[in-house]
């Protein structure tokens, strides 16, 4: 009998159904990539440079901007090169590294929203003890367990995927290495990998969403029962809820599309799997930057100064 070898090189074949139209995807994804880099960089610059924004809420927004700035760097450049030059190859090691960093940073998108919800809870429900509750030593009690959870779960799924044998196809119908897309190509029993993937989804984004929802129910109840106006605070809360709801819907659609035979076209499945990571990176800085009055004022001041300098240089 011939020895069956395991593939060590894979082809990322996302959107191959589009044929000759596939390179056209470079344009919208490149625009989104540039928007993500510029918007998140501007948001980080404003928060870091303005001492008045060095409060817990803005530091958390800066943390979100860091994640949103870093995440696309691990998969979008390769995806754009694939669209433009048809470069689709990736090694198994490169695939596992990409899975680890893409999924790890992806988990912090929902976890940061949870930390923001806790910040709003302390600010609205216990305003007299807000600074005490958000002191670094106290808030680390909420930060460290969730960081450990995210790192352990993502390390687990990557560790379980590494030893799998890929003896059949080596074509991943995706634009980047995604955990379940890789596991589907494995030979033999992958039940433990499927279970680990399920646990990761329910212990991180779903659990975060449940805790965020519980926090905002308490916040809304507190505001309504006390008769506070709280319009500004509730405006921020609604923004958080809209973002996490849209993100969770896209995550669940992408997740279920790999497990339920629902006749969903492959290109649509790949689109949702890409957008659940890319969408927040593009629109979070707009939502948390432009819709936050203090940040918006500083951004307008910076843009006004830049316009004034250009006017002086041309005159």
TORRODREN-892006 format. One line per 3 residues: number of its first residue (from 1); their letters; for each residue z, y, x of N, C-alpha, C. Coordinates in pm, whole numbers, plus 50000, padded with zeros to 5 digits. Layout:
<markes>
NUM) A) Z,Y,X,Z,Y,X,Z,Y,X  ...
</markes>
This chain:
<markes>
1) XXX) 50000,49879,50083,50000,50000,50000,50000,50127,50087  49934,50231,50039,49934,50358,50112,50064,50433,50086  50111,50496,50190,50230,50579,50173,50192,50705,50095
4) XXX) 50271,50736,49995,50246,50855,49914,50317,50972,49980  50243,51070,50024,50301,51187,50092,50332,51295,49990  50429,51377,50025,50469,51487,49938,50402,51615,49985
7) XXX) 50350,51692,49890,50283,51817,49924,50381,51916,49987  50336,51982,50092,50413,52089,50157,50344,52225,50144  50234,52226,50071,50157,52349,50054,50111,52355,49909
10) XXX) 50123,52472,49846,50094,52486,49704,49996,52601,49680  49927,52590,49568,49832,52692,49525,49888,52763,49402  49906,52896,49411,49952,52975,49298,49830,53016,49217
13) XXX) 49817,52958,49099,49692,52966,49023,49708,53042,48891  49802,53136,48886,49826,53210,48762,49705,53292,48718  49682,53294,48589,49571,53368,48526,49433,53317,48570
16) XXX) 49426,53190,48614,49296,53138,48657,49198,53128,48540  49251,53126,48416,49163,53118,48298,49073,53241,48285  49112,53350,48346,49034,53473,48334,48906,53470,48418
19) XXX) 48901,53378,48513,48779,53363,48593,48747,53488,48673  48626,53540,48656,48581,53656,48732,48654,53784,48694  48720,53784,48580,48796,53902,48537,48935,53909,48601
22) XXX) 48975,53802,48671,49109,53797,48730,49136,53914,48825  49041,53955,48913,49068,54069,49001,49100,54199,48928  49057,54210,48802,49084,54333,48726,49234,54352,48707
25) XXX) 49310,54241,48707,49456,54250,48690,49522,54328,48803  49454,54341,48916,49510,54418,49028,49545,54560,48984  49462,54621,48901,49480,54762,48865,49609,54786,48786
28) XXX) 49633,54718,48671,49757,54746,48598,49883,54706,48674  49877,54592,48745,49997,54550,48819,50023,54639,48939  49918,54691,49002,49937,54783,49114,49998,54913,49065
31) XXX) 49951,54963,48951,50008,55085,48894,50156,55066,48862  50190,54952,48801,50330,54923,48769,50414,54913,48897  50357,54854,49001,50428,54840,49128,50459,54976,49189
34) XXX) 50360,55065,49189,50379,55200,49244,50482,55277,49161  50472,55266,49029,50570,55331,48941,50711,55281,48971  50725,55150,48988,50855,55091,49018,50912,55145,49149
37) XXX) 50831,55147,49254,50877,55194,49384,50914,55342,49381  50827,55424,49324,50851,55568,49323,50970,55606,49234  50974,55549,49113,51079,55585,49018,51216,55541,49068
40) XXX) 51227,55420,49119,51355,55372,49168,51398,55444,49296  51302,55476,49383,51335,55550,49505,51386,55690,49471  51319,55756,49376,51362,55890,49333,51501,55885,49271
43) XXX) 51523,55784,49187,51654,55770,49122,51765,55748,49226  51739,55663,49324,51837,55638,49430,51863,55766,49511  51757,55837,49545,51772,55959,49624,51858,56061,49550
46) XXX) 51832,56079,49422,51907,56178,49343,52055,56141,49338  52085,56015,49311,52226,55974,49299,52298,55981,49432  52232,55940,49540,52296,55941,49673,52315,56084,49723
49) XXX) 52219,56173,49698,52223,56307,49754,52313,56403,49676  52344,56371,49550,52424,56461,49467,52567,56408,49455  52662,56478,49515,52801,56434,49512,52856,56429,49369
52) XXX) 52804,56514,49281,52852,56516,49143,52817,56387,49068  52726,56307,49124,52685,56182,49059,52752,56059,49124  52853,56083,49207,52920,55971,49273,53036,55919,49189
55) XXX) 53010,55895,49062,53109,55838,48971,53066,55695,48937  53157,55613,48882,53125,55471,48859,52997,55446,48781  52973,55524,48673,52856,55499,48592,52727,55519,48671
58) XXX) 52723,55625,48750,52602,55654,48827,52587,55560,48946  52699,55515,49002,52692,55416,49110,52633,55286,49058  52669,55247,48935,52611,55127,48874,52461,55145,48847
61) XXX) 52423,55265,48805,52280,55293,48785,52207,55284,48919  52271,55333,49026,52212,55321,49159,52200,55175,49201  52300,55094,49165,52292,54950,49193,52176,54885,49121
64) XXX) 52155,54926,48995,52040,54874,48920,51909,54916,48986  51903,55039,49035,51782,55088,49101,51756,55010,49230  51862,54975,49303,51845,54894,49425,51784,54758,49392
67) XXX) 51836,54694,49288,51782,54564,49246,51638,54578,49200  51612,54680,49119,51477,54700,49065,51377,54739,49175  51426,54802,49281,51341,54837,49394,51311,54716,49481
70) XXX) 51411,54628,49498,51398,54513,49588,51322,54397,49525  51347,54371,49398,51293,54251,49334,51141,54241,49342  51064,54345,49306,50918,54331,49312,50864,54305,49452
73) XXX) 50938,54347,49555,50890,54330,49692,50877,54183,49731  50949,54095,49660,50947,53953,49695,50833,53875,49630  50763,53937,49534,50654,53861,49473,50530,53944,49437
76) XXX) 50545,54074,49414,50430,54154,49369,50324,54171,49478  50359,54202,49605,50254,54215,49707,50166,54090,49720  50228,53971,49722,50149,53847,49728,50062,53831,49604
79) XXX) 50116,53868,49490,50041,53857,49365,49920,53950,49366  49937,54071,49415,49827,54166,49422,49718,54119,49519  49761,54063,49634,49664,54009,49729,49588,53891,49670
82) XXX) 49659,53814,49589,49593,53701,49522,49485,53749,49425  49517,53855,49351,49419,53910,49256,49297,53967,49330  49324,54037,49441,49218,54113,49507,49134,54026,49601
85) XXX) 49202,53939,49679,49131,53861,49782,49135,53711,49757  49193,53671,49644,49201,53529,49609,49284,53449,49710  49387,53513,49766,49480,53443,49857,49589,53380,49772
88) XXX) 49583,53248,49755,49672,53182,49660,49769,53082,49723  49758,53056,49851,49839,52951,49915,49980,52996,49948  50073,52899,49945,50212,52923,49987,50273,52789,50028
91) XXX) 50353,52790,50134,50419,52667,50180,50538,52635,50091  50586,52511,50102,50704,52471,50023,50825,52554,50062  50845,52576,50193,50958,52657,50238,50945,52800,50185
94) XXX) 50825,52856,50196,50803,52991,50144,50826,52998,49995  50788,52892,49925,50806,52886,49780,50955,52884,49744  51033,52802,49815,51176,52792,49788,51248,52923,49821
97) XXX) 51207,52988,49931,51267,53117,49967,51236,53221,49858  51112,53221,49810,51074,53314,49704,51152,53287,49577  51165,53160,49539,51244,53124,49421,51386,53178,49435
100) XXX) 51445,53158,49552,51586,53198,49571,51604,53348,49551  51526,53428,49621,51548,53573,49616,51501,53635,49484  51390,53585,49430,51342,53639,49303,51442,53610,49191
103) XXX) 51489,53485,49185,51583,53448,49079,51721,53510,49101  51765,53520,49227,51897,53579,49254,51899,53725,49215  51798,53801,49259,51792,53942,49221,51771,53957,49071
106) XXX) 51696,53865,49010,51675,53869,48866,51804,53853,48788  51896,53770,48839,52024,53751,48769,52106,53880,48766  52091,53962,48871,52172,54084,48877,52121,54192,48783
109) XXX) 52000,54175,48728,51954,54272,48628,52043,54266,48504  52074,54144,48457,52161,54133,48340,52308,54155,48377  52348,54113,48498,52488,54129,48539,52524,54275,48556
112) XXX) 52431,54355,48608,52458,54499,48619,52471,54563,48482  52392,54517,48386,52405,54567,48249,52543,54533,48193  52597,54417,48229,52732,54380,48187,52835,54472,48249
115) XXX) 52821,54501,48378,52915,54594,48444,52905,54733,48382  52783,54774,48344,52768,54903,48276,52838,54902,48141  52830,54790,48070,52897,54779,47941,53049,54789,47959
118) XXX) 53102,54728,48064,53246,54738,48091,53284,54881,48123  53199,54949,48198,53225,55090,48230,53232,55174,48103  53137,55154,48010,53137,55227,47883,53259,55189,47799
121) XXX) 53299,55061,47804,53416,55017,47728,53541,55091,47775  53562,55096,47908,53679,55165,47961,53672,55315,47932  53552,55374,47939,53537,55519,47919,53562,55560,47775
124) XXX) 53522,55476,47679,53531,55512,47537,53659,55460,47472  53694,55336,47502,53809,55273,47434,53941,55303,47503  53940,55322,47633,54065,55354,47705,54042,55472,47799
127) XXX) 54006,55590,47744,53969,55705,47829,54081,55753,47920  54207,55739,47876,54319,55787,47958,54338,55702,48082  54296,55576,48076,54313,55484,48189,54179,55452,48258
130) XXX) 54075,55534,48228,53941,55503,48278,53937,55498,48431  53987,55602,48497,53980,55607,48643,54065,55497,48706  54175,55464,48641,54259,55355,48691,54187,55221,48675
133) XXX) 54122,55200,48560,54052,55074,48535,53930,55058,48625  53863,55171,48656,53741,55166,48737,53768,55187,48885  53895,55189,48923,53928,55195,49066,53871,55071,49135
136) XXX) 53832,55087,49259,53758,54981,49329,53830,54847,49326  53959,54846,49361,54032,54720,49368,54037,54649,49233  54054,54725,49126,54059,54665,48992,53923,54618,48946
139) XXX) 53820,54702,48970,53687,54666,48921,53629,54548,48998  53673,54528,49122,53626,54413,49199,53663,54281,49132  53767,54283,49048,53805,54161,48975,53696,54120,48877
142) XXX) 53617,54217,48830,53504,54187,48742,53376,54161,48822  53370,54218,48942,53247,54209,49022,53238,54075,49096  53343,54041,49170,53338,53924,49260,53309,53794,49185
145) XXX) 53378,53761,49073,53349,53635,49005,53203,53623,48959  53145,53733,48912,53006,53728,48863,52907,53716,48979  52938,53782,49092,52852,53767,49210,52856,53622,49259
148) XXX) 52975,53564,49265,52989,53423,49307,52914,53332,49211  52928,53356,49080,52856,53276,48979,52706,53279,49003  52651,53399,49021,52506,53412,49039,52459,53341,49165
151) XXX) 52531,53362,49276,52491,53302,49404,52500,53150,49396  52609,53098,49338,52628,52953,49331,52520,52888,49245  52491,52945,49127,52394,52883,49036,52253,52885,49094
154) XXX) 52213,52997,49155,52079,53004,49212,52068,52915,49336  52173,52911,49417,52174,52821,49533,52163,52676,49487  52229,52643,49377,52226,52506,49324,52086,52465,49283
157) XXX) 52016,52548,49205,51884,52507,49157,51783,52498,49272  51796,52585,49371,51705,52579,49487,51738,52457,49573  51868,52430,49591,51910,52312,49669,51863,52184,49604
160) XXX) 51865,52177,49472,51819,52057,49402,51666,52044,49405  51596,52157,49410,51449,52153,49410,51393,52117,49547  51467,52152,49654,51417,52128,49789,51380,51984,49821
163) XXX) 51466,51885,49789,51438,51747,49826,51337,51675,49735  51290,51739,49629,51198,51673,49537,51068,51634,49609  51008,51527,49561,50881,51481,49615,50767,51528,49524
166) XXX) 50669,51594,49584,50556,51646,49507,50430,51567,49548  50411,51455,49483,50306,51361,49525,50181,51367,49437  50184,51448,49333,50067,51457,49244,49994,51588,49272
169) XXX) 49989,51675,49174,49919,51803,49191,50002,51900,49274  49934,51991,49338,50003,52096,49415,49963,52235,49366  49916,52243,49242,49873,52370,49184,49981,52419,49088
172) XXX) 50039,52537,49117,50140,52599,49032,50071,52703,48945  50074,52683,48815,50006,52775,48725,50094,52898,48701  50107,52975,48810,50191,53093,48808,50145,53188,48917
175) XXX) 50190,53313,48911,50153,53411,49013,50254,53416,49127  50368,53354,49109,50467,53341,49215,50544,53212,49190  50625,53171,49287,50698,53046,49274,50814,53065,49177
178) XXX) 50809,52994,49068,50913,52996,48966,50974,52856,48958  51104,52851,48937,51177,52725,48948,51117,52613,48864  51106,52635,48734,51059,52527,48647,50912,52496,48668
181) XXX) 50833,52595,48708,50692,52570,48737,50678,52475,48856  50767,52489,48955,50765,52399,49071,50819,52261,49034  50928,52257,48958,50989,52129,48920,50893,52044,48838
184) XXX) 50809,52107,48756,50712,52033,48675,50616,51950,48759  50596,51989,48885,50502,51917,48972,50566,51800,49044  50696,51783,49029,50767,51680,49105,50744,51541,49047
187) XXX) 50746,51442,49135,50740,51302,49093,50882,51251,49066  50893,51152,48982,51023,51092,48956,51105,51168,48855  51235,51141,48857,51328,51194,48758,51371,51335,48796
190) XXX) 51349,51430,48707,51390,51569,48732,51491,51616,48628  51562,51520,48567,51657,51556,48462,51766,51648,48513  51815,51622,48637,51921,51704,48691,51872,51846,48717
193) XXX) 51744,51861,48757,51687,51993,48778,51673,52069,48646  51629,51997,48541,51618,52060,48409,51755,52104,48358  51856,52019,48380,51992,52053,48337,52045,52174,48412
196) XXX) 52021,52177,48545,52067,52290,48625,51997,52420,48580  51867,52409,48548,51795,52526,48498,51851,52575,48366  51880,52481,48275,51939,52519,48147,52075,52586,48165
199) XXX) 52160,52527,48250,52293,52584,48275,52282,52724,48333  52187,52743,48424,52170,52874,48486,52133,52980,48383  52041,52945,48293,52000,53039,48189,52115,53074,48096
202) XXX) 52191,52974,48054,52297,52999,47957,52424,53057,48020  52447,53029,48150,52567,53082,48215,52547,53222,48270  52420,53263,48287,52399,53397,48344,52341,53493,48240
205) XXX) 52210,53494,48211,52162,53597,48117,52218,53585,47977  52229,53462,47924,52280,53447,47788,52428,53483,47781  52507,53434,47878,52651,53468,47881,52671,53618,47899
208) XXX) 52592,53678,47986,52601,53823,48005,52571,53897,47875  52465,53853,47807,52427,53918,47681,52538,53905,47577  52601,53790,47568,52711,53770,47471,52827,53865,47502
211) XXX) 52863,53875,47632,52974,53964,47669,52938,54111,47649  52811,54146,47675,52766,54283,47651,52774,54315,47502  52727,54222,47419,52731,54243,47274,52875,54260,47226
214) XXX) 52965,54175,47275,53106,54184,47236,53165,54320,47277  53129,54367,47397,53180,54495,47445,53136,54609,47354  53007,54608,47315,52956,54717,47234,53003,54710,47089
217) XXX) 53031,54591,47039,53091,54579,46905,53228,54646,46905  53306,54620,47011,53438,54681,47023,53425,54833,47038  53327,54878,47116,53306,55021,47136,53270,55090,47005
220) XXX) 53172,55033,46932,53130,55093,46806,53245,55094,46705  53321,54987,46701,53436,54980,46609,53539,55086,46643  53563,55105,46772,53661,55205,46815,53616,55346,46778
223) XXX) 53488,55376,46800,53436,55509,46769,53439,55535,46619  53396,55437,46539,53391,55455,46393,53530,55466,46333  53623,55386,46383,53758,55386,46325,53837,55510,46362
226) XXX) 53809,55567,46481,53885,55684,46526,53821,55816,46482  53697,55807,46430,53629,55927,46384,53579,56014,46497  53570,55958,46618,53518,56036,46730,53370,56063,46709
229) XXX) 53325,56174,46765,53181,56201,46758,53109,56104,46850  53148,56100,46976,53097,56000,47071,52948,55987,47076  52874,56090,47040,52727,56079,47032,52667,56050,47168
232) XXX) 52714,56120,47270,52658,56101,47404,52686,55960,47455  52808,55914,47437,52844,55780,47484,52768,55673,47409  52757,55690,47277,52684,55591,47197,52535,55593,47230
235) XXX) 52482,55707,47268,52342,55715,47308,52318,55625,47430  52409,55631,47527,52399,55545,47646,52413,55398,47607  52505,55368,47516,52527,55230,47474,52402,55171,47407
238) XXX) 52340,55248,47320,52220,55201,47251,52109,55173,47351  52097,55259,47453,51997,55238,47557,52020,55106,47629  52147,55077,47665,52179,54950,47729,52139,54832,47641
241) XXX) 52173,54840,47512,52148,54729,47421,51998,54704,47405  51920,54810,47395,51775,54795,47382,51718,54725,47505  51761,54769,47623,51709,54711,47748,51745,54563,47759
244) XXX) 51871,54529,47736,51912,54389,47753,51850,54301,47646  51831,54353,47524,51770,54273,47417,51625,54241,47450  51549,54342,47492,51409,54319,47527,51399,54222,47645
247) XXX) 51485,54243,47746,51482,54155,47863,51516,54012,47826  51617,53994,47742,51657,53859,47703,51548,53789,47622  51482,53863,47534,51374,53804,47454,51263,53753,47546
250) XXX) 51224,53836,47644,51119,53795,47736,51163,53675,47819  51288,53674,47865,51340,53560,47942,51336,53433,47860  51384,53440,47736,51389,53320,47652,51250,53270,47618
253) XXX) 51156,53361,47593,51018,53319,47565,50959,53249,47686  50980,53308,47806,50929,53247,47929,50995,53112,47953  51126,53104,47929,51201,52981,47952,51158,52871,47855
256) XXX) 51151,52904,47727,51118,52803,47626,50972,52760,47635  50885,52846,47685,50743,52811,47693,50719,52694,47788  50812,52671,47882,50798,52559,47974,50860,52431,47918
259) XXX) 50933,52442,47808,51005,52325,47757,50964,52284,47616  50896,52371,47546,50854,52341,47409,50703,52345,47402  50642,52240,47350,50497,52236,47336,50458,52314,47209
262) XXX) 50439,52441,47230,50414,52528,47115,50272,52581,47111  50182,52526,47193,50044,52569,47192,50023,52708,47249  50122,52761,47320,50110,52894,47379,50009,52888,47494
265) XXX) 49908,52976,47495,49810,52974,47605,49878,52992,47740  49824,52928,47843,49885,52933,47976,49894,53075,48029  49791,53155,48006,49791,53293,48055,49903,53375,47991
268) XXX) 49930,53350,47863,50039,53422,47794,50173,53380,47852  50188,53250,47878,50313,53200,47937,50337,53262,48075  50233,53269,48157,50244,53330,48289,50277,53478,48277
271) XXX) 50216,53545,48179,50241,53687,48159,50388,53712,48128  50446,53636,48034,50586,53654,47999,50677,53621,48117  50643,53518,48192,50726,53479,48306,50724,53585,48415
274) XXX) 50614,53657,48427,50603,53765,48525,50673,53891,48475  50654,53923,48348,50706,54048,48294,50857,54048,48279  50920,53931,48260,51065,53933,48243,51134,53979,48372
277) XXX) 51065,53969,48486,51118,54022,48610,51065,54162,48640  50938,54185,48609,50870,54308,48648,50897,54423,48551  50906,54392,48422,50924,54496,48320,51049,54582,48345
280) XXX) 51167,54520,48367,51286,54604,48391,51273,54691,48516  51207,54639,48620,51193,54716,48744,51112,54843,48724  51019,54841,48630,50936,54959,48603,51003,55058,48510
283) XXX) 51071,55008,48408,51117,55095,48301,51266,55129,48306  51347,55050,48378,51488,55085,48391,51511,55223,48452  51440,55258,48563,51464,55392,48618,51425,55503,48522
286) XXX) 51326,55478,48437,51288,55579,48338,51396,55592,48232  51443,55476,48183,51543,55477,48077,51676,55534,48126  51723,55484,48243,51855,55527,48292,51850,55655,48371
289) XXX) 51731,55697,48412,51719,55823,48484,51685,55938,48393  51569,55934,48331,51522,56045,48249,51610,56064,48126  51660,55956,48066,51740,55968,47945,51886,56004,47973
292) XXX) 51925,56010,48102,52059,56053,48138,52053,56200,48177  52121,56284,48103,52105,56429,48116,52129,56478,48258  52239,56437,48320,52273,56487,48453,52166,56450,48556
295) XXX) 52118,56326,48551,52015,56282,48645,51885,56356,48617  51851,56369,48489,51727,56438,48453,51726,56582,48504  51841,56649,48495,51848,56788,48543,51824,56797,48693
298) XXX) 51882,56703,48768,51863,56703,48913,51718,56668,48950  51657,56575,48876,51517,56540,48902,51427,56660,48877  51450,56731,48766,51369,56849,48736,51388,56958,48841
301) XXX) 51511,56970,48892,51538,57068,48997,51461,57033,49124  51458,56904,49159,51385,56860,49279,51236,56885,49262  51182,56849,49144,51039,56869,49119,51003,57017,49119
304) XXX) 51091,57102,49065,51068,57246,49064,51065,57301,49205  51158,57254,49289,51161,57298,49429,51035,57256,49502  50988,57133,49478,50866,57084,49543,50746,57168,49501
307) XXX) 50741,57202,49372,50630,57285,49322,50635,57424,49384  50756,57478,49400,50771,57611,49459,50725,57611,49605  50764,57505,49680,50722,57494,49821,50572,57485,49833
310) XXX) 50507,57407,49744,50362,57397,49745,50297,57532,49716  50353,57605,49622,50300,57736,49586,50308,57833,49705  50421,57830,49777,50441,57917,49894,50342,57880,50004
313) XXX) 50321,57749,50024,50230,57705,50131,50085,57744,50102  50046,57743,49975,49908,57776,49940,49882,57926,49935  49992,58002,49917,49975,58148,49904,49962,58215,50040
</markes>
